[in-house]
């Protein structure tokens, strides 16, 4: 077994991973804020429903890479694995810039998938911080890592806006060149990471069968809450820049809206871990889901800049509460020797669903409009809230790992 780090060292690791997330995590903001607009610019008007495909391939790349990324880190360690992921992201970003210059839509989608694969490594930062910590510090370690997203909330949209001037002949290529540089900085930063090594590879250390763990009702609830929080957030967020353009708002307006949304996603990380410690995981997750539903209500009320900005802020805060709470639920359900397998399974399912949500949002927006995008939120939230209630009635507050 690998022991958690002393509290001071666990805090240092969480801060470093937050810094890595601040740089490398910018890939998600740039992919969402620019990917759909690049797609729309490359496609003929009659194919506009495919405009969000680059964003979807970014997420699909992450879903496909989730299991290989976790298993690679199980073998070579977190630090080497994270550095590998950053280098993959650098190559993917440079490829994206090149395909934008070449005007190749489908090659651009493949480059976005490579950037998504790099993001699969980034998504493991939260588990690395949690696994390095004692149980009492795990929720705060997860939320600390997500605090780094505040930086990429500012950095990503600014790179998307000002990167347009970096290569005047190919405006949309500039943000991806900037992203490549950020991945290089991330790799250099991660050389200083110190977290516990993975348990020895042996049959005795294999732990319980994965099927037995995922059949646990608590895991089903946790995964469902994470999927609902992340998939609904991605579903609405992916459609929003295109919906704003449809309603006569500008490119800069769309980028600033995404910026405020991402700030709202990561800003609550300063206190969401504390809220979990005080009120419990399930209540915080439920609050997050209700905020996501409230965002859809605002989205249905109008299409002014104020409506779009308010809805995206509520959506971001709701995502934070739901995702941090659900991740904390997952971390209490596995033993150290089971961590990598369960984390890989969790993220593969999670980002597979997120990819499906992102892919469908462009089609639904094109065929049924912005109102339908918002109406779809309510039944998903209702199902997840019902699962939380059932779990609360059948399970004690603390679930043993047996």
C-alpha positions as CSV (number, residue, x, y, z in Angstrom):
1,X,0.0,0.0,0.0
2,X,1.1,3.6,-0.6
3,X,0.6,5.9,2.3
4,X,-0.8,9.4,1.9
5,X,1.7,12.3,2.2
6,X,2.0,14.4,5.4
7,X,-0.5,17.2,5.3
8,X,2.1,19.9,4.4
9,X,3.4,17.9,1.5
10,X,-0.1,17.0,0.3
11,X,-1.0,20.7,0.3
12,X,2.2,21.5,-1.7
13,X,1.2,18.8,-4.3
14,X,-2.3,20.2,-4.5
15,X,-1.0,23.7,-5.1
16,X,1.4,22.5,-7.8
17,X,-1.3,20.6,-9.5
18,X,-3.6,23.7,-9.3
19,X,-0.8,25.6,-11.1
20,X,-0.5,22.9,-13.8
21,X,-4.3,23.0,-14.2
22,X,-4.1,26.8,-14.5
23,X,-1.8,26.4,-17.6
24,X,-2.7,23.1,-19.2
25,X,-6.4,23.3,-18.3
26,X,-6.6,26.3,-20.6
27,X,-7.0,23.8,-23.4
28,X,-10.6,23.2,-22.5
29,X,-11.5,26.9,-22.6
30,X,-9.7,27.4,-26.0
31,X,-11.3,24.2,-27.4
32,X,-14.8,25.2,-26.5
33,X,-14.5,28.9,-27.1
34,X,-12.8,28.6,-30.5
35,X,-13.4,25.1,-31.7
36,X,-17.1,25.6,-32.6
37,X,-16.3,29.0,-34.3
38,X,-13.5,27.5,-36.3
39,X,-15.8,24.7,-37.4
40,X,-18.5,27.1,-38.4
41,X,-16.0,29.2,-40.4
42,X,-14.8,26.1,-42.3
43,X,-18.2,24.6,-43.1
44,X,-20.7,25.6,-45.7
45,X,-24.0,27.1,-44.3
46,X,-26.0,23.9,-45.1
47,X,-23.6,21.9,-42.9
48,X,-23.7,24.3,-39.9
49,X,-25.1,21.6,-37.7
50,X,-21.7,20.0,-37.7
51,X,-20.0,23.2,-36.3
52,X,-19.7,21.7,-32.8
53,X,-18.1,18.5,-34.1
54,X,-14.5,19.8,-33.3
55,X,-15.6,20.4,-29.7
56,X,-17.1,17.0,-29.6
57,X,-14.0,15.3,-30.9
58,X,-12.0,17.1,-28.3
59,X,-14.2,15.5,-25.6
60,X,-14.2,12.2,-27.4
61,X,-10.4,12.2,-27.5
62,X,-10.5,12.7,-23.7
63,X,-13.0,9.9,-23.2
64,X,-11.0,7.4,-25.4
65,X,-7.7,8.3,-23.7
66,X,-9.1,8.2,-20.1
67,X,-8.4,4.5,-19.6
68,X,-5.0,4.4,-21.4
69,X,-3.9,7.5,-19.5
70,X,-4.8,6.1,-16.1
71,X,-3.1,2.7,-16.9
72,X,0.0,4.4,-18.2
73,X,0.3,6.4,-14.9
74,X,-0.3,3.2,-13.0
75,X,2.8,1.8,-14.6
76,X,5.1,4.8,-14.9
77,X,3.8,7.1,-12.1
78,X,1.8,10.2,-12.0
79,X,4.6,12.7,-12.7
80,X,5.9,11.0,-15.8
81,X,2.4,10.4,-17.0
82,X,1.3,14.0,-16.6
83,X,4.4,15.2,-18.4
84,X,3.6,12.8,-21.3
85,X,0.1,14.2,-21.5
86,X,1.4,17.8,-21.7
87,X,3.7,16.9,-24.6
88,X,0.8,15.2,-26.4
89,X,-1.2,18.3,-25.9
90,X,1.6,20.5,-27.3
91,X,1.8,18.4,-30.5
92,X,-2.0,18.4,-30.8
93,X,-2.2,22.2,-30.5
94,X,0.5,22.6,-33.1
95,X,-1.4,20.2,-35.4
96,X,-4.6,22.2,-34.8
97,X,-2.9,25.4,-35.9
98,X,-1.5,23.7,-39.0
99,X,-4.9,22.2,-40.0
100,X,-6.6,25.6,-39.5
101,X,-4.0,27.1,-41.9
102,X,-4.7,24.2,-44.4
103,X,-8.5,24.7,-44.1
104,X,-9.1,21.0,-43.4
105,X,-12.1,20.5,-41.2
106,X,-11.7,16.8,-40.5
107,X,-7.9,17.0,-39.9
108,X,-8.7,19.9,-37.5
109,X,-11.1,17.5,-35.7
110,X,-8.4,14.9,-35.3
111,X,-6.0,17.5,-33.9
112,X,-8.7,18.5,-31.4
113,X,-9.0,14.8,-30.4
114,X,-5.3,14.8,-29.6
115,X,-5.7,17.9,-27.5
116,X,-8.6,16.1,-25.8
117,X,-6.4,13.1,-25.1
118,X,-4.0,15.5,-23.3
119,X,-6.9,16.8,-21.3
120,X,-7.6,13.2,-20.1
121,X,-4.3,13.4,-18.3
122,X,-5.2,16.9,-16.9
123,X,-8.5,15.5,-15.5
124,X,-6.5,13.0,-13.4
125,X,-4.9,16.0,-11.5
126,X,-7.9,15.9,-9.1
127,X,-7.4,12.2,-8.3
128,X,-3.7,12.6,-7.9
129,X,-4.3,15.4,-5.3
130,X,-6.9,13.3,-3.5
131,X,-4.9,10.1,-3.4
132,X,-1.9,12.0,-1.9
133,X,-4.1,13.3,1.0
134,X,-5.5,12.0,4.2
135,X,-9.3,11.4,4.0
136,X,-10.2,14.6,5.8
137,X,-8.2,16.7,3.3
138,X,-9.4,14.9,0.1
139,X,-12.4,17.2,-0.7
140,X,-10.3,20.3,-0.2
141,X,-7.4,18.8,-2.2
142,X,-9.9,18.3,-5.1
143,X,-11.3,21.8,-4.9
144,X,-7.8,23.3,-4.6
145,X,-6.8,21.7,-7.9
146,X,-9.9,23.2,-9.5
147,X,-9.0,26.6,-8.3
148,X,-6.3,26.6,-11.0
149,X,-9.2,26.9,-13.5
150,X,-9.7,30.5,-12.4
151,X,-6.5,31.4,-14.3
152,X,-7.5,29.5,-17.5
153,X,-10.9,31.2,-17.2
154,X,-9.1,34.4,-17.9
155,X,-6.2,33.1,-20.0
156,X,-8.2,30.9,-22.4
157,X,-10.7,33.6,-23.7
158,X,-7.9,36.2,-23.8
159,X,-5.7,33.8,-25.9
160,X,-8.7,33.2,-28.2
161,X,-9.4,36.9,-28.6
162,X,-5.8,38.3,-28.8
163,X,-4.4,35.2,-30.5
164,X,-6.4,36.2,-33.6
165,X,-3.7,38.8,-34.2
166,X,-0.8,36.5,-33.7
167,X,-1.0,35.1,-37.2
168,X,-3.0,37.7,-39.2
169,X,-3.1,35.5,-42.3
170,X,-4.7,32.6,-40.4
171,X,-6.5,34.3,-37.5
172,X,-7.9,31.1,-35.8
173,X,-4.5,29.4,-35.7
174,X,-3.0,31.8,-33.2
175,X,-4.9,30.6,-30.1
176,X,-3.6,27.1,-30.7
177,X,0.0,28.2,-31.1
178,X,-0.4,29.9,-27.7
179,X,-1.8,26.7,-26.3
180,X,1.2,24.7,-27.4
181,X,3.4,27.1,-25.4
182,X,1.3,26.7,-22.4
183,X,1.6,22.9,-22.6
184,X,5.4,23.2,-22.6
185,X,5.3,25.4,-19.5
186,X,3.0,22.8,-17.9
187,X,5.4,20.0,-18.6
188,X,8.3,22.0,-17.0
189,X,6.2,22.7,-13.9
190,X,5.2,19.1,-13.5
191,X,8.8,18.0,-13.2
192,X,8.6,19.3,-9.6
193,X,5.6,17.2,-8.7
194,X,5.9,14.8,-5.7
195,X,3.0,12.4,-5.0
196,X,3.0,8.8,-3.7
197,X,4.1,6.2,-6.2
198,X,1.5,3.7,-7.5
199,X,1.1,0.4,-5.6
200,X,3.3,-2.5,-6.8
201,X,2.0,-4.3,-9.9
202,X,1.0,-7.8,-8.6
203,X,-2.0,-10.1,-8.5
204,X,-2.3,-9.7,-4.7
205,X,-2.5,-5.9,-5.1
206,X,-5.2,-6.1,-7.8
207,X,-8.1,-5.4,-5.4
208,X,-11.7,-6.3,-6.0
209,X,-13.2,-6.9,-9.5
210,X,-14.2,-3.7,-11.1
211,X,-17.8,-5.0,-11.6
212,X,-18.2,-5.4,-7.9
213,X,-17.1,-1.8,-7.2
214,X,-19.2,-0.1,-9.9
215,X,-22.3,-2.1,-8.8
216,X,-22.2,-0.2,-5.5
217,X,-25.3,2.1,-5.4
218,X,-23.1,4.9,-4.0
219,X,-20.9,4.7,-7.0
220,X,-23.8,4.7,-9.4
221,X,-25.2,7.8,-7.7
222,X,-21.7,9.5,-7.7
223,X,-21.1,8.7,-11.4
224,X,-24.6,9.8,-12.4
225,X,-24.2,13.1,-10.5
226,X,-20.8,13.7,-12.2
227,X,-22.2,12.8,-15.6
228,X,-25.3,15.0,-15.2
229,X,-23.2,18.0,-13.9
230,X,-20.5,17.7,-16.6
231,X,-22.6,16.6,-19.5
232,X,-25.3,19.2,-19.0
233,X,-22.7,21.9,-18.5
234,X,-21.0,20.9,-21.8
235,X,-24.3,20.5,-23.6
236,X,-25.4,24.1,-22.8
237,X,-21.9,25.7,-23.0
238,X,-21.0,24.2,-26.4
239,X,-24.2,25.6,-27.9
240,X,-24.0,29.0,-26.2
241,X,-21.4,30.7,-28.5
242,X,-23.3,29.7,-31.6
243,X,-26.6,30.7,-30.0
244,X,-25.2,34.1,-29.1
245,X,-24.0,34.6,-32.7
246,X,-27.5,33.6,-33.9
247,X,-29.0,36.3,-31.6
248,X,-26.8,39.0,-33.1
249,X,-24.1,39.1,-30.4
250,X,-20.5,39.4,-31.4
251,X,-17.5,37.0,-31.3
252,X,-15.9,39.0,-28.4
253,X,-19.3,38.8,-26.5
254,X,-19.3,35.0,-26.9
255,X,-15.7,34.8,-25.7
256,X,-16.3,37.0,-22.7
257,X,-19.4,35.0,-21.8
258,X,-17.4,31.8,-21.8
259,X,-14.8,33.6,-19.7
260,X,-17.3,34.4,-17.0
261,X,-18.7,30.9,-17.2
262,X,-15.3,29.4,-16.6
263,X,-14.6,31.8,-13.7
264,X,-17.9,30.6,-12.2
265,X,-16.9,27.0,-12.8
266,X,-13.7,27.3,-10.8
267,X,-14.2,30.3,-8.5
268,X,-16.3,28.3,-6.0
269,X,-13.4,25.9,-5.5
270,X,-12.1,28.3,-2.8
271,X,-15.0,27.2,-0.6
272,X,-16.8,24.2,-2.1
273,X,-14.5,21.7,-0.3
274,X,-15.3,23.5,2.9
275,X,-19.0,23.3,2.2
276,X,-18.7,19.5,1.6
277,X,-16.9,19.2,4.9
278,X,-19.7,21.1,6.7
279,X,-22.8,19.9,5.0
280,X,-21.8,16.6,3.3
281,X,-21.3,15.5,-0.3
282,X,-24.9,14.8,-1.3
283,X,-26.4,18.2,-0.3
284,X,-23.7,20.1,-2.2
285,X,-24.2,17.9,-5.3
286,X,-28.0,18.5,-5.0
287,X,-27.4,22.3,-4.8
288,X,-25.2,22.1,-7.9
289,X,-27.9,20.3,-9.9
290,X,-30.5,22.8,-8.8
291,X,-28.3,25.7,-9.9
292,X,-27.9,24.0,-13.3
293,X,-31.7,23.8,-13.6
294,X,-31.9,27.5,-12.6
295,X,-29.5,28.3,-15.4
296,X,-31.9,26.7,-17.9
297,X,-34.7,28.7,-16.5
298,X,-32.8,31.9,-17.1
299,X,-31.9,30.7,-20.6
300,X,-35.6,30.3,-21.4
301,X,-36.4,33.8,-20.1
302,X,-34.5,35.7,-22.9
303,X,-31.6,36.0,-25.2
304,X,-30.0,39.4,-24.2
305,X,-26.4,39.5,-23.2
306,X,-27.6,39.6,-19.5
307,X,-29.5,36.4,-19.9
308,X,-26.6,34.6,-21.6
309,X,-24.1,35.8,-19.0
310,X,-26.3,35.0,-16.0
311,X,-27.2,31.6,-17.3
312,X,-23.6,30.7,-17.9
313,X,-22.5,31.9,-14.4
314,X,-25.2,29.8,-12.8
315,X,-24.3,26.8,-15.0
316,X,-20.6,27.2,-13.9
317,X,-21.3,27.3,-10.2
318,X,-23.7,24.4,-10.5
319,X,-21.0,22.4,-12.3
320,X,-18.5,23.1,-9.6
321,X,-20.7,21.9,-6.7
322,X,-21.9,18.9,-8.6
323,X,-18.6,17.8,-10.0
324,X,-16.5,18.4,-6.8
325,X,-19.1,16.6,-4.7
326,X,-19.4,13.7,-7.0
327,X,-15.6,13.3,-7.3
328,X,-15.4,13.3,-3.5
329,X,-18.0,10.6,-3.4
330,X,-15.9,8.4,-5.8
331,X,-12.7,8.8,-3.8
332,X,-14.3,7.2,-0.7
333,X,-15.3,4.0,-2.6
334,X,-11.9,2.5,-3.6
335,X,-8.8,1.1,-2.0
336,X,-5.4,2.4,-3.0
337,X,-4.7,-0.6,-5.2
338,X,-8.0,-0.1,-7.0
339,X,-7.6,3.6,-7.6
340,X,-6.3,3.7,-11.1
341,X,-8.8,1.2,-12.5
342,X,-11.8,2.8,-11.0
343,X,-10.7,6.3,-11.8
344,X,-10.1,5.2,-15.5
345,X,-13.6,3.6,-15.6
346,X,-15.2,6.7,-14.0
347,X,-13.6,9.1,-16.4
348,X,-14.2,6.9,-19.5
349,X,-17.9,6.8,-18.8
350,X,-18.0,10.4,-17.7
351,X,-16.3,11.9,-20.8
352,X,-18.0,9.5,-23.1
353,X,-21.4,10.9,-22.0
354,X,-20.0,14.5,-22.1
355,X,-18.9,13.9,-25.7
356,X,-22.3,12.7,-26.6
357,X,-23.9,15.7,-25.0
358,X,-21.5,18.1,-26.8
359,X,-22.0,16.4,-30.1
360,X,-25.8,16.5,-29.9
361,X,-26.0,20.2,-28.8
362,X,-25.0,21.6,-32.1
363,X,-27.6,19.4,-33.9
364,X,-30.4,20.3,-31.4
365,X,-29.5,24.0,-31.6
366,X,-29.7,23.9,-35.4
367,X,-32.9,21.9,-35.6
368,X,-34.9,22.8,-32.5
369,X,-33.4,26.1,-31.3
370,X,-31.9,27.5,-28.1
371,X,-35.1,26.9,-26.1
372,X,-34.9,23.1,-26.6
373,X,-31.3,23.1,-25.5
374,X,-32.5,24.5,-22.1
375,X,-35.6,22.3,-21.8
376,X,-33.6,19.2,-22.0
377,X,-31.8,20.1,-18.7
378,X,-34.8,19.5,-16.5
379,X,-35.5,15.8,-16.8
380,X,-31.8,14.9,-16.4
381,X,-31.6,17.0,-13.2
382,X,-34.8,15.4,-11.9
383,X,-33.5,11.8,-12.4
384,X,-30.3,12.6,-10.6
385,X,-32.0,14.3,-7.7
386,X,-34.2,11.2,-7.3
387,X,-31.1,9.0,-7.2
388,X,-29.6,11.1,-4.5
389,X,-32.8,10.8,-2.4
390,X,-32.9,7.1,-2.8
391,X,-29.2,6.8,-1.9
392,X,-29.8,9.0,1.2
393,X,-32.6,6.7,2.3
394,X,-30.7,3.5,1.9
395,X,-27.1,4.4,2.8
396,X,-25.5,5.8,5.9
397,X,-23.5,9.0,5.6
398,X,-20.2,7.2,5.7
399,X,-19.8,4.2,3.4
400,X,-17.1,1.6,4.2
401,X,-14.7,0.4,1.5
402,X,-15.5,-3.2,2.1
